[in-house]
Amino acid sequence: MMIYLISINILSFLLFGIDKYKAIKKKYRIPEKVLLGISLLGGSLGSLLGMILFHHKTKKIGFLILIPLFLLLQIIILLEINFH
């Protein structure tokens, strides 16, 4: 489980960095549903760090609401799993 979470968070962080780079270079972008999907699947911490570090998607209200919400839900789930 821990290897999965570390891997998906590294992936989500990298995807945010790559998408920001592509945005600057005006190249084909990573779809928002892919960025949100990887966050939902456990990569919310990496996504949030990517948003902050790369200053990417920080003006998109959906990302500002959903990424922290996903992170909160994932923390709750991990706490539930570890305490039961």
C-alpha beads as a LAMMPS data file, in Angstrom:
LAMMPS data file: protein, C-alpha beads

84 atoms
83 bonds

1 atom types
1 bond types

-500.0 500.0 xlo xhi
-500.0 500.0 ylo yhi
-500.0 500.0 zlo zhi

Masses

1 110.0

Atoms # bond

1 1 1 0.000 0.000 0.000
2 1 1 2.785 2.437 0.915
3 1 1 4.702 1.769 -2.320
4 1 1 1.505 2.474 -4.284
5 1 1 0.888 5.768 -2.471
6 1 1 4.470 6.942 -2.871
7 1 1 4.478 6.003 -6.562
8 1 1 1.147 7.621 -7.435
9 1 1 2.080 10.805 -5.586
10 1 1 5.403 11.059 -7.397
11 1 1 3.534 10.480 -10.665
12 1 1 0.896 13.124 -9.898
13 1 1 3.581 15.638 -8.893
14 1 1 5.482 14.986 -12.127
15 1 1 2.309 15.274 -14.220
16 1 1 1.587 18.705 -12.768
17 1 1 5.162 19.766 -13.559
18 1 1 4.982 18.391 -17.084
19 1 1 1.618 20.036 -17.723
20 1 1 2.924 23.390 -16.488
21 1 1 5.943 23.068 -18.778
22 1 1 3.655 22.223 -21.708
23 1 1 1.440 25.200 -20.868
24 1 1 4.424 27.535 -20.979
25 1 1 5.625 26.040 -24.286
26 1 1 2.085 26.089 -25.750
27 1 1 2.180 22.346 -26.434
28 1 1 -0.426 19.606 -26.140
29 1 1 -1.619 19.510 -22.510
30 1 1 -2.505 16.766 -20.095
31 1 1 -6.317 16.722 -19.776
32 1 1 -7.672 18.117 -16.510
33 1 1 -9.665 14.925 -15.941
34 1 1 -6.374 12.978 -15.965
35 1 1 -4.846 15.324 -13.381
36 1 1 -7.949 15.110 -11.194
37 1 1 -8.246 11.356 -11.730
38 1 1 -4.711 10.628 -10.569
39 1 1 -5.397 12.806 -7.540
40 1 1 -8.563 10.901 -6.738
41 1 1 -6.743 7.572 -7.032
42 1 1 -4.377 8.490 -4.207
43 1 1 -2.098 11.143 -5.684
44 1 1 -3.676 14.145 -4.006
45 1 1 -0.629 15.068 -1.923
46 1 1 1.640 15.026 -4.982
47 1 1 -0.928 17.047 -6.904
48 1 1 -1.235 19.633 -4.164
49 1 1 2.533 19.957 -3.904
50 1 1 2.719 20.242 -7.705
51 1 1 0.083 22.954 -7.713
52 1 1 2.005 24.921 -5.102
53 1 1 5.541 24.405 -6.389
54 1 1 4.761 24.884 -10.085
55 1 1 2.031 27.528 -9.515
56 1 1 -0.183 25.412 -11.714
57 1 1 -3.988 25.215 -11.731
58 1 1 -4.069 27.531 -8.715
59 1 1 -6.719 29.748 -10.298
60 1 1 -8.999 26.842 -11.210
61 1 1 -11.716 26.683 -8.554
62 1 1 -12.330 22.984 -9.208
63 1 1 -8.712 22.134 -8.444
64 1 1 -8.639 24.433 -5.405
65 1 1 -11.641 22.598 -3.953
66 1 1 -11.208 19.022 -5.163
67 1 1 -7.499 18.389 -4.574
68 1 1 -7.576 19.326 -0.850
69 1 1 -10.891 17.461 -0.493
70 1 1 -9.363 14.328 -2.037
71 1 1 -6.387 14.668 0.302
72 1 1 -8.624 15.004 3.348
73 1 1 -10.678 11.968 2.334
74 1 1 -7.538 9.928 1.679
75 1 1 -6.133 10.832 5.095
76 1 1 -9.403 9.787 6.741
77 1 1 -9.386 6.480 4.844
78 1 1 -5.744 5.793 5.791
79 1 1 -6.483 6.557 9.440
80 1 1 -9.491 4.236 9.363
81 1 1 -7.447 1.443 7.809
82 1 1 -4.609 1.858 10.295
83 1 1 -6.827 2.018 13.381
84 1 1 -9.018 -0.982 12.559

Bonds

1 1 1 2
2 1 2 3
3 1 3 4
4 1 4 5
5 1 5 6
6 1 6 7
7 1 7 8
8 1 8 9
9 1 9 10
10 1 10 11
11 1 11 12
12 1 12 13
13 1 13 14
14 1 14 15
15 1 15 16
16 1 16 17
17 1 17 18
18 1 18 19
19 1 19 20
20 1 20 21
21 1 21 22
22 1 22 23
23 1 23 24
24 1 24 25
25 1 25 26
26 1 26 27
27 1 27 28
28 1 28 29
29 1 29 30
30 1 30 31
31 1 31 32
32 1 32 33
33 1 33 34
34 1 34 35
35 1 35 36
36 1 36 37
37 1 37 38
38 1 38 39
39 1 39 40
40 1 40 41
41 1 41 42
42 1 42 43
43 1 43 44
44 1 44 45
45 1 45 46
46 1 46 47
47 1 47 48
48 1 48 49
49 1 49 50
50 1 50 51
51 1 51 52
52 1 52 53
53 1 53 54
54 1 54 55
55 1 55 56
56 1 56 57
57 1 57 58
58 1 58 59
59 1 59 60
60 1 60 61
61 1 61 62
62 1 62 63
63 1 63 64
64 1 64 65
65 1 65 66
66 1 66 67
67 1 67 68
68 1 68 69
69 1 69 70
70 1 70 71
71 1 71 72
72 1 72 73
73 1 73 74
74 1 74 75
75 1 75 76
76 1 76 77
77 1 77 78
78 1 78 79
79 1 79 80
80 1 80 81
81 1 81 82
82 1 82 83
83 1 83 84
